[in-house]
Amino acid sequence: MCGRQGHQPHNAAMSEPHIIRRAEAPEPSALPTTAPLPGLHRVEQIMGTAIGLDVRDASVSPAALDEAFAYLREIDGRFSPYNPDSEVSRLIRGELIGADASPDLNEILSLCDQVRRTSEGYFDIRAHRPDGRPDPTGLVKGWSLERASRILEAAGARNYCINGGGDIVASGEASGSGPARGGAAHGEAAHGGAAHGQAWRVGIRHPFIADRLATVLAIRDGAVATSGAYERGEHIRNPFTGLPPEGLLSVTIVGPSLTLADAYATAAFAMGESGLDWAAGLTAFDACAVTADQDGSNARLVWTPGFERYFADGPRVEEV
């Protein structure tokens, strides 16, 4: 969502092998640092959150990162509900309808309607507003980060990771290609170099304990998005009851599109305890979730059948 209040990301790209046992991780400061990372690395505050671009291809020019960040700033200006002149603000006020909206806004609205139908109404861009006006910002960030990845690819990037407040698009390998070019890792618990052939490692935050990970994923050519309670509290609600969902503390979706993964994670979390069963029926997407008893105790990691291939250190059935 385009916003102005920064928050700690739910997922963090990690570049060094990192063993998690019983879903516990050492504090980030305890992780060792090794050789400088190859490629280009930059973080900027856009859309109310930290967005990091990490490109491991030595042949990619810094101008590619300039273009990607410029695009994201443009999208923030055009679609932020905090900008009274943005397209989304005008849409909410009823000033933009049909042919008056830009092709990009019409595409976003069409995708929102697609996810609403797929989720049987649990992803609804009108339900969270008292006035019932359409507000598609819940889909904009994932959509824009996916578009930014195409800018990097057009510049020749094949091994890269985009981390936008925990929403992640990863391609190729963390080891990249070519000689090291210096720079520093970014994101939670991200330090050191990467061995040849290593996938991008994505840590899924524990919903309650900020310095602990629920699990670590190994991602090549995919997107990761997580929705949950976290420090922002009960900001996602069941659109039919208006109440916070029960039975789930967080949901993580992995698949080929960040636009859809982000929206699907929101929908599955809003469903509560039935969300993981719904996610298991999605084509080309897999999910894991942290569940809990009604009083919030006994948190457990569960997943859909196809999700096991993403665990960096193998699946575990255990409390987190």
KATAKA-V381790 format. One line per field, one symbol per residue. ss: DSSP state (H for helix, E for strand, L for the rest). psi: psi as a letter, one per 20 degrees, with the letter a starting at -180 (. if undefined). burial: + if it has 16 or more other ideal C-beta (glycine too) atoms within 10 Angstrom, else -. Layout:
ss = ???
psi = ???
burial = ???
This chain:
ss = LLLLLLLLLLEEEELLLLLLELLELLLHHHLLLLLLLLLEEEEEEELLEEEEEEELELLLLHHHHHHHHHHHHHHHHHHLLLLLLLHHHHHHLLLLLHHHLLHHHHHHHHHHHHHHHHLLLLLLLLLLLLLLLLLLHHHHHHHHHHHHHHHHHHLLLLLEEEEELLEEEEELLLLLELLLLLLLLLLLLLLLLLLLLLLEEEEEELLLLLLLEEEEEEELLEEEEEEELHHHLLLLELLLLLLELLLEEEEEEEELLHHHHHHHHHHHHHHHHHHHHHHHLLLLEEEEEEELLLLLLLLEEEELHHHHHHELLLLLLLEL
psi = ppaioqqpqhqppqippopppkkqqqqhiiqqqcqqqrbqpqpqoqkjrppppopjohipqhhhhggghhghhggghhipiioijrhgghghijipqcihqqhghhgghghghghgghjkihooihhiphijqpnjiiigggghhhhhhhgghhjjpinrpponkipppqqcqhhbqrqqjarqqrrpkoqaapqpjprppopoqphhohjqqhrpqoppmrqpqpqagaiibmipqoihhjqqqqiqhqppppaiphghgghhggghhhhbiihhgghhippjqrqrqorrrhjjrlpqprrqhiihiiphkqqporq.
burial = +++-----++++++++-+-+--+-+-----+-----++++++---++++++++++++--+---++-+++-++--++-++++-+--+++++++---+----+--++--++-++--++-++--++++-++-----++++++++++++++++-++--+-+++++++++++++++++++++---+-+-++++++++++---+++++++++++---++++++++--+++++++++-----+-++-----+--++++++++-++++++++++++++++--++-+++-+--++++++++------+++-++--+--+++-------+
